[in-house]
Amino acid sequence: MSIDRLTRVNQLLRHEIAESIFRIINDPGVNLAALTVTRVEVSSNLRNARVYVSILGDEHAQHELLNLLKQHRKEIQSAVARHVVLKYTPHLNFELDHSIEE
């Protein structure tokens, strides 16, 4: 797969995942304004995707929100599958992105 296509797929998934997070997670005690989807890296076979998120706050709040994302992974992944037409819907893996802090 060409590099340009992977870049476009990464950007499209980043945008759609960010929108899906705000549509799906609506718990009253969760501050989603502290969450930013910084980048998405899809494998060349489109089977897996690493979703890097930046979360403002202390370490406890970061891990709490990351665990919430992991709990809602299937819902987010199915929402992405409904809005983005790809041969395979990638399996989403959420990871903290510390590059902004550094």
Secondary structure, 3 states (H helix, E strand, C coil): CCHHHHHHHHHHHHHHHHHHHHHHCCCCCCCHHHEEEEEEEECCCCCEEEEEEEECCCHHHHHHHHHHHHHCHHHHHHHHHHHCCCCCCCEEEEEECCCCCC
